Amino acid sequence: MQQPGSIAMTNDDLVAAFPHQLANDVRAVLAVMPEARIAPVSPFSVYVGDEAVAIPYRIYQDELPDDVVRALTGVQRAILHCLYSRHSDGLVRQRHLEQIASSDEPWAVPFVVQLAGEYVLEILESIQHGLSDLRSKGSAQRLAYGDFIARNPGFFARTERRVVSYWSCYYRWKFPVFGTYPGCHLLGLLRAAAIDRTGRAWARHTPLD
């Protein structure tokens, strides 16, 4: 079973959610993940470095027992957390996001940025907490996010528009001015990282603060 209009993904497709050099680690993670109740769906494509990857919009596997997760290597656990940050349950997404939000691994960045454009306010707050080094010029985190946005300007522009749309639909009553919304501050930090990376002004697709 899959959602109408969605594209079902296989395990081979999920390997393509990460750069090629991680393929064996991704397969090791997929080997211990439970069978999906519904096939992962609707990948979105971005560049990590010079390599295109296709990340699932949602996955539907149940979570793994703690002892299985502990048996994985550090890289494999990070891959697992990236995949489960795409889970259909928002609480599951948030739990696993919190394990990767502070990472400066380039292949983890798109999973975090995608969540910045979703509707759960608590997830936005978790991202801001994890990206504490984003404020520091020259930090590995700022460099990784700046490089990702510079390589994926269309993806980031869509993310900005989604943040504005969800604010307007769900949170304007709480934050009447967009500049007071947590997503606005986060987008500002991400744009600043892109400006540092490219050395030029960066277009914004949000209301003025």
CORCOR-V985862 format. One record per backbone hydrogen bond with DSSP energy under -0.5 kcal/mol. CO is the residue of the C=O (numbers start at 1). NH is the residue of the N-H. If there is no record, write none. Layout:
co:CO nh:NH
co:CO nh:NH
This chain:
co:1 nh:39
co:3 nh:6
co:6 nh:8
co:7 nh:42
co:10 nh:14
co:11 nh:15
co:12 nh:16
co:13 nh:16
co:14 nh:17
co:15 nh:18
co:16 nh:54
co:19 nh:22
co:20 nh:23
co:22 nh:26
co:23 nh:27
co:24 nh:28
co:25 nh:29
co:26 nh:30
co:27 nh:31
co:28 nh:32
co:29 nh:32
co:29 nh:33
co:40 nh:9
co:41 nh:57
co:41 nh:58
co:44 nh:55
co:46 nh:53
co:47 nh:49
co:48 nh:51
co:51 nh:48
co:53 nh:46
co:55 nh:44
co:58 nh:41
co:59 nh:88
co:60 nh:37
co:62 nh:34
co:65 nh:68
co:65 nh:69
co:66 nh:70
co:67 nh:71
co:69 nh:72
co:73 nh:77
co:74 nh:78
co:75 nh:79
co:76 nh:80
co:77 nh:81
co:78 nh:82
co:79 nh:83
co:80 nh:84
co:81 nh:85
co:83 nh:86
co:84 nh:87
co:86 nh:59
co:88 nh:90
co:89 nh:93
co:90 nh:94
co:91 nh:95
co:92 nh:96
co:93 nh:97
co:94 nh:98
co:96 nh:99
co:96 nh:100
co:97 nh:100
co:97 nh:101
co:100 nh:103
co:105 nh:108
co:105 nh:109
co:106 nh:110
co:108 nh:111
co:108 nh:112
co:109 nh:113
co:110 nh:114
co:111 nh:115
co:112 nh:116
co:113 nh:117
co:114 nh:117
co:115 nh:118
co:119 nh:121
co:120 nh:123
co:120 nh:124
co:121 nh:125
co:122 nh:126
co:123 nh:127
co:124 nh:128
co:125 nh:129
co:126 nh:130
co:127 nh:131
co:129 nh:132
co:131 nh:134
co:132 nh:135
co:133 nh:136
co:135 nh:137
co:136 nh:139
co:139 nh:143
co:140 nh:144
co:141 nh:145
co:142 nh:146
co:143 nh:147
co:144 nh:148
co:145 nh:149
co:146 nh:150
co:147 nh:151
co:148 nh:152
co:152 nh:156
co:153 nh:157
co:154 nh:158
co:155 nh:159
co:156 nh:160
co:157 nh:161
co:158 nh:162
co:159 nh:163
co:160 nh:164
co:161 nh:165
co:162 nh:166
co:163 nh:167
co:164 nh:168
co:165 nh:169
co:166 nh:170
co:166 nh:171
co:167 nh:171
co:167 nh:172
co:171 nh:174
co:171 nh:175
co:177 nh:180
co:178 nh:181
co:181 nh:184
co:181 nh:185
co:182 nh:186
co:183 nh:187
co:184 nh:188
co:185 nh:189
co:186 nh:190
co:187 nh:191
co:188 nh:192
co:189 nh:193
co:190 nh:194
co:191 nh:195
co:192 nh:196
co:193 nh:197
co:194 nh:198
co:195 nh:199
